Amino acid sequence: MMDMKTFQLCLILLTRVYGAQEARILPHPTATVLEGENLTLSCTWLGSADIVEVLWNENGNYMGSISTQCYVTGELSRATKFSADCWGNNSFAITLKRLQRNIHNNVWNCVMVTGGSNITSENTTIYVQVGISSVAMLTPSPLKVLADINVSIQFQTSLGRPYSEMSCETLGEIRFADGQSEGNYTTDGMSTTLGTLTLSPTRDNNTVIVYCTASNVGPQFNTSKVIIDVLYSSEEPKCQHKGETVKDVIRIQEGNELCVTCTSRSNPPAYYYNWTTPKNMSVSSSNLCIPHAQMDDSGLYQLSVGNIMTPTNGSTVEGQNSTNFTVEVLSPQPQSSKTLWIAGVVIGGLVGTVIFGLIAICIRKYKQTRKNVSPHE
């Protein structure tokens, strides 16, 4: 890549061939520098006439000169602010040291002094880039938001030039609905950049962490993290009886235990449970238990549940839901005739066995008695 000195030499050779008479300042038309850094301006004589010196002006004010013998006069001789150099071939340079934001938009030019005339260059404008020093999160944390309603978070940079680029990251899944940024400019051309990120939270997002970054010409800065707490209303309760999911009907025998356990997902958790039963029982928990169900416990059972959601910005909302099922308490079943017949047979068999056993014992004793009796008796 051609450096500035080589470029100047090429210009001089072309000018001398074609006879142009020009004082050329570079960079042109804008000289960009980062705040705190040095900036070098060069002035080259593109003509055949001999020059005596080059004059330098800032905003129309004379700042000093450099002679062909590289003698420096005026303000340019202040080593803390400037340095001067003679590159040869009618090219001269000055370096402005450690530039600050207050010289932004200052205009410089150079004047080539020949034996018979002064040739002034075009103007070049100083553009001082200023890196931002921070980016702040304007949205408080934690941020409580309602599910399925878009929410925006905002963040803003410190003053800088040029306009900052921004981006955001999340820890946890959440859908981005929109993102935009705008610059708020001050009178000296500095600006703060305001970013707005719009999110679409759902009840499946739970807790999400968001932070944003910004940078322009310096290092990248991060905002503090915002914890987004997604609030959602109570879902329809899910109930179980004896480890099985309750669907429509629970059937139990009279005298058996009826215990139903229910849960309802929500954020924040439900603050009330209320059962409606055939006997108008007062139950205010998620579980219902009847130790010995009776026939009049049959009927419709309904569980109502609710929670209170208070977003950071907005009004309090109450979430409600419910579920219901039917309980059928069955009376003990009468024994069938077949069952009674079998029982009679079994009992009769047992009785017969006992009787035959007794008869056998009596016969055995009778025979024994006959053997013991004398034949003469």
Secondary structure, DSSP 4 states (H G I P E B T S, - for coil): ---HHHHHHHHHHHHHHHT--EEEEES-SEEEEETTS-EEEEEEEESSS-EEEEEEEETTEEEEEEETT--B-GGGG-TTTEEEEEEETTEEEEEE-S--GGGTT-EEEEEEEESS-EEEPPPEEEEEEB----EEE-S-SSEEEETTS-EEEEEEE-SBBSPPEEEEEEES--EEEEEEEEEEE-TTS-EEEEEEEEEE--TT--EEEEEEEEESSS--EEPPPEEEEEEBPPPPPEEEETTEE--SEEEEETTS-EEEEEE---BSPPSEEEEE-TT-----SSEEEESS--GGG-EEEEEEEEEEE--SSS--EEEEEEEEEEEEEEPPPPPPHHHHHHHHHHHHHHHHHHHHHHHHHHHHHHHHHHHHS-TT-
